[in-house]
Each structure stands twice: as C-alpha cells, then as structure tokens.
C-alpha cells in the first residue's frame, strides 16, 4: 500500500504541473547567482601584505563599489530534465579557481547528484544542464541589493539524446496515439458527439490531452470520460480516472480548450485500444457549409504529457511517454 502511494505521488509530481499550471499562479523555487566584485565574494585567505594594501586602498574601493553593475539570473532548482543543479566555481588545468579582471571567481551551472557531487560523463567531462533560458537583470549596487527577473516561459520538452542525463526519467517512444474522427457530418445548429480513440497503447498510467474548440463555429456541450456506451462503464478505469477542465489560453479569444487528464493513483498501467473521452459539441446556427478542423494542442504547456509505471528492481518508477495526437474534422452540410 505504501509503495502504491509513493508511485502515485511520483507520477503526480511529473504530470500534475502540466494540468494545474493553467489555473494556478506559478511559484518557482530559485537560486540567485550574483557576479560581484564586493569583498565578501573574494577569497578570505590573503597575505598580510595584501591586507595592508587593501586597507590603504579601502576608500578607493568604496568609491568604486558605488554604481558598480551586478548581473543576476534566477535559476530553478532543477533543469528541464528534472536533474538537480547548482552553481560551482570554474577551475583551470591546475584545479585553481578562475577569476575575472576584478578578481571575482567565475562560476557556472552544473548537474549534481543527491549528495552534491557533480555529474560527469564516461570521459570525465561535466554533464551540461538542459536548462531553459533566463532573463538577466542588471542593477546598481552600493550594498549588494539586487533584483531578479522571472525565468522565461518553458519551451517544449527536448527529448533528444543530447539533453538526457542519468538522473532524468527515461523517455520512451512507444507512447499511445490519440485520434479525433474526421468523418463527422452535421447541419448548422445540430449537436454531434464523437469519441477520442486511443490506439497503439503499450500502457500508460497518466495521459493528458488538450482539445481546442473554435467557439466561432462550435459550442461545447458536454464531456464524458471514456466510452459511456461500453459495458461496465461506471467501473471502468477510463471513467474513474479521467477528469476535464475548461480553460482559456492567455492571449487567445474565441478559443476554448478542454484540459483532459487520465491519472491512475494506484500506479497501474492502462494498456490496449480504448476510448479516452466522449465529447458533445453543437455547430453554430450561422456557421457556413464547409470542413472545419477539430485540433489537439500537442505541445500544451511544454511539460510531460504521459507516463508509464515501469519495474526498477524491487521498486517501480515512472517513465515519460511521447503520445501522438491526430486531429479530426467536421463537415457542415
């Protein structure tokens, strides 16, 4: 029972962000990296001569500090692959810290394990973090008071080999295919129902689908999880584990998005061909005859769209899946 709860929590962390970030304000734990020439960022071990020199030039340094620009960036606690990251000093061939023209240590971002050790590849080179771009903020500093800018919007997940590292969840290519039918025919003002099918399904424990509805042409009527025409529908995992929220994407008008989310809290995989959801829409009275697309948002918010629970020795872990989304169409007669 404890193992099932642990799996459920793990998968919820992987997937629920994609689902709930549309309605909740994002709160990001971040690390501020400051490149400064202030005295407390320099090495404390100095010779007596250097201390004397510093004392003599103390007033000059105070004057120099005023108006000095400090560049800061906000970094997440983990990179886009879920690996823990930290800031480390850059060293030369003799393993001595590299400093800039003003004597401040040069730093960089690196991936570390749970014990804080920097991760390296088979050749001993440090593994580069897969991290989204951040905005840098420059400010004047008399007292090391700095402001930071929020990170830019997340980019679609990069699952190429170059972005993977040993701490990230494995990414599997055998994700399911979700399909909207393209042979729907209706008259203006008529309601119609279609089913989103799932095929090529080797098994998933969590699966997200975003469906875009052009409100200029269609009105959303209802959503039902799975296939209400199937036997034992009320006890089916599709019915019990799928939820839906209506959502309007920022910067869009006349577009309603259904955020559909299948999640099995017990960590069981649903495999085989099935029906993901049953949707009922209504064609607008004034819609002109023609063919109109019904489209998924396959990128969504750029986060993980599906997971599978896989054995890992005596334990079970989550693997990331890459679903395929096939759009459909409606012909207005």
QUIQUI-V750904 format. One record per residue. N is the residue number from 1. PHI is phi in degrees with one decimal (* if undefined). OMEGA is omega as a letter, one per 40 degrees, with the letter a starting at -180 (* if undefined). Layout:
# QUIQUI-V750904
<<N | PHI | OMEGA> <N | PHI | OMEGA>>
This chain:
# QUIQUI-V750904
<<1 | * | i> <2 | -63.7 | a> <3 | -63.4 | i> <4 | -62.7 | i> <5 | -65.3 | i> <6 | -62.7 | i> <7 | -62.9 | a> <8 | -61.5 | i> <9 | -64.1 | a> <10 | -60.5 | a> <11 | -68.2 | i> <12 | -63.3 | i> <13 | -64.4 | a> <14 | -71.7 | a> <15 | -109.8 | a> <16 | -67.1 | i> <17 | -61.0 | i> <18 | -61.4 | a> <19 | -85.6 | a> <20 | -92.9 | a> <21 | -65.8 | i> <22 | -75.0 | a> <23 | -116.1 | a> <24 | -110.7 | i> <25 | -68.7 | a> <26 | -79.2 | i> <27 | -118.3 | a> <28 | -114.8 | i> <29 | -76.0 | a> <30 | -137.6 | i> <31 | -117.3 | a> <32 | -96.2 | i> <33 | -103.3 | a> <34 | -117.9 | i> <35 | -98.6 | a> <36 | -134.9 | i> <37 | -104.9 | a> <38 | -69.8 | a> <39 | -65.4 | a> <40 | -77.5 | i> <41 | -96.4 | a> <42 | -95.3 | a> <43 | -65.8 | a> <44 | -77.4 | a> <45 | -77.4 | a> <46 | -128.5 | i> <47 | -74.4 | i> <48 | -60.1 | a> <49 | -63.3 | a> <50 | -66.6 | i> <51 | -65.4 | i> <52 | -64.2 | i> <53 | -62.2 | a> <54 | -66.2 | i> <55 | -63.2 | a> <56 | -65.2 | a> <57 | -100.4 | a> <58 | -59.5 | a> <59 | -64.6 | i> <60 | -63.1 | a> <61 | -65.6 | i> <62 | -62.1 | i> <63 | -65.0 | a> <64 | -68.0 | a> <65 | -64.5 | a> <66 | -67.5 | i> <67 | 88.6 | i> <68 | -66.1 | a> <69 | -86.0 | i> <70 | -120.1 | i> <71 | -100.2 | a> <72 | -128.0 | i> <73 | -134.9 | i> <74 | -98.2 | a> <75 | -115.4 | i> <76 | -72.7 | i> <77 | -72.8 | i> <78 | -132.7 | i> <79 | -82.9 | a> <80 | -67.7 | i> <81 | -94.4 | a> <82 | 88.6 | a> <83 | -86.6 | i> <84 | -68.3 | a> <85 | -125.9 | i> <86 | -150.9 | i> <87 | -103.6 | i> <88 | -126.7 | i> <89 | -77.4 | i> <90 | -83.4 | a> <91 | -118.6 | i> <92 | -90.9 | a> <93 | -63.8 | i> <94 | -94.0 | i> <95 | 64.3 | i> <96 | -101.0 | a> <97 | -59.6 | i> <98 | -88.3 | a> <99 | -118.0 | i> <100 | -89.2 | a> <101 | -63.9 | a> <102 | -100.1 | i> <103 | 89.4 | i> <104 | -82.4 | i> <105 | -68.3 | i> <106 | -87.0 | a> <107 | -121.3 | i> <108 | -148.6 | i> <109 | -96.0 | a> <110 | -137.9 | i> <111 | -87.9 | i> <112 | -128.6 | i> <113 | -87.0 | a> <114 | -63.6 | i> <115 | -93.9 | i> <116 | 90.0 | i> <117 | -81.4 | i> <118 | -69.2 | a> <119 | -81.9 | i> <120 | -123.9 | i> <121 | -88.3 | a> <122 | -65.2 | i> <123 | -95.5 | i> <124 | 87.7 | i> <125 | -83.9 | i> <126 | -67.0 | i> <127 | -76.1 | a> <128 | -74.5 | i> <129 | -67.3 | i> <130 | -93.3 | a> <131 | -122.2 | i> <132 | -68.4 | a> <133 | -68.3 | i> <134 | -123.1 | i> <135 | -90.2 | i> <136 | -94.0 | i> <137 | -119.7 | i> <138 | -107.3 | a> <139 | -143.1 | i> <140 | -80.6 | a> <141 | -131.6 | i> <142 | -96.7 | a> <143 | -131.9 | i> <144 | 59.8 | i> <145 | -93.5 | a> <146 | -128.6 | i> <147 | -115.3 | a> <148 | -124.5 | i> <149 | -99.3 | i> <150 | -68.4 | i> <151 | -68.9 | i> <152 | -71.1 | a> <153 | -59.0 | a> <154 | -64.9 | i> <155 | -89.0 | i> <156 | -53.8 | a> <157 | -59.8 | i> <158 | -93.6 | a> <159 | -106.8 | i> <160 | -69.2 | a> <161 | -60.2 | a> <162 | -68.0 | a> <163 | -94.4 | a> <164 | -85.4 | i> <165 | -147.9 | a> <166 | -68.2 | i> <167 | -90.4 | a> <168 | -82.1 | i> <169 | -66.3 | i> <170 | -64.7 | i> <171 | -109.5 | a> <172 | -105.7 | a> <173 | -87.9 | a> <174 | -93.0 | i> <175 | -72.4 | a> <176 | -73.6 | i> <177 | -110.5 | i> <178 | -104.0 | a> <179 | -131.8 | i> <180 | -99.6 | a> <181 | -63.7 | a> <182 | -118.0 | a> <183 | -112.8 | a> <184 | -79.8 | i> <185 | -129.5 | i> <186 | -142.6 | i> <187 | -101.9 | i> <188 | -54.7 | i> <189 | 82.4 | a> <190 | -95.3 | i> <191 | -81.6 | i> <192 | -147.1 | a> <193 | -123.2 | i> <194 | -138.4 | a> <195 | -115.0 | i> <196 | -88.2 | a> <197 | -91.7 | i> <198 | -120.9 | i> <199 | -131.0 | i> <200 | 57.9 | a> <201 | -99.9 | i> <202 | -82.8 | i> <203 | 127.5 | i> <204 | -142.5 | i> <205 | -103.5 | i> <206 | -144.9 | a> <207 | -155.0 | a> <208 | -111.4 | i> <209 | -139.7 | i> <210 | -108.0 | i> <211 | -113.0 | i> <212 | -92.0 | a> <213 | -122.4 | i> <214 | -76.2 | a> <215 | -70.9 | i> <216 | -67.3 | a> <217 | -110.8 | a> <218 | -133.1 | i> <219 | -113.7 | i> <220 | -77.3 | a> <221 | -106.1 | a> <222 | -159.6 | i> <223 | -128.4 | i> <224 | -133.0 | i> <225 | -68.9 | i> <226 | 66.0 | a> <227 | -116.2 | a> <228 | -65.6 | i> <229 | -88.0 | a> <230 | -80.9 | i> <231 | -71.1 | i> <232 | 56.1 | a> <233 | -58.5 | a> <234 | -62.9 | i> <235 | -98.7 | a> <236 | -71.4 | i> <237 | -62.4 | i> <238 | -61.9 | a> <239 | -68.9 | a> <240 | -76.3 | a> <241 | -112.8 | a> <242 | -111.6 | i> <243 | -123.9 | a> <244 | -146.5 | i> <245 | -130.4 | i> <246 | -87.7 | a> <247 | -148.5 | i> <248 | -112.2 | a> <249 | -69.2 | i> <250 | -57.5 | i> <251 | 83.2 | i> <252 | -113.5 | i> <253 | -131.9 | i> <254 | 68.7 | a> <255 | -130.3 | i> <256 | -105.9 | a> <257 | -116.1 | i> <258 | -94.6 | i> <259 | -95.9 | a> <260 | -102.6 | a> <261 | -141.4 | i> <262 | -96.8 | i> <263 | -149.8 | i> <264 | -95.8 | a> <265 | -65.9 | i> <266 | -82.9 | i> <267 | 78.5 | i> <268 | -91.7 | i> <269 | -90.1 | i> <270 | -97.3 | a> <271 | -122.4 | i> <272 | 89.0 | i> <273 | -68.4 | a> <274 | -156.1 | i> <275 | -110.9 | a> <276 | -75.2 | a> <277 | -159.9 | i> <278 | -121.5 | a> <279 | -115.8 | i> <280 | -117.9 | i> <281 | -122.2 | i> <282 | -132.5 | i> <283 | -71.4 | a> <284 | -65.6 | a> <285 | -61.5 | a> <286 | -98.3 | a> <287 | -71.9 | a> <288 | -78.5 | i> <289 | -57.1 | a> <290 | 151.8 | a> <291 | -107.1 | a> <292 | -125.4 | a> <293 | -79.5 | i> <294 | -115.5 | a> <295 | -120.9 | i> <296 | -81.1 | i> <297 | -99.1 | a> <298 | -74.5 | i> <299 | -87.8 | a> <300 | 53.5 | a> <301 | -99.4 | i> <302 | 82.1 | a> <303 | -94.9 | i> <304 | -61.4 | a> <305 | -104.4 | a> <306 | -157.2 | i> <307 | -138.3 | i> <308 | -134.0 | i> <309 | -84.5 | a> <310 | -127.3 | i> <311 | -65.2 | i> <312 | -141.8 | a> <313 | 68.9 | i> <314 | -86.9 | a> <315 | -108.8 | i> <316 | -130.1 | i> <317 | -129.3 | i> <318 | -101.5 | i> <319 | -113.4 | a> <320 | -85.2 | i> <321 | -110.5 | i> <322 | -113.9 | a> <323 | -71.3 | i> <324 | -111.1 | a> <325 | -115.2 | a> <326 | -111.9 | a> <327 | -73.9 | i> <328 | -123.0 | a> <329 | -155.4 | i> <330 | -126.6 | i> <331 | -101.3 | i> <332 | -88.9 | a> <333 | -80.9 | *>>
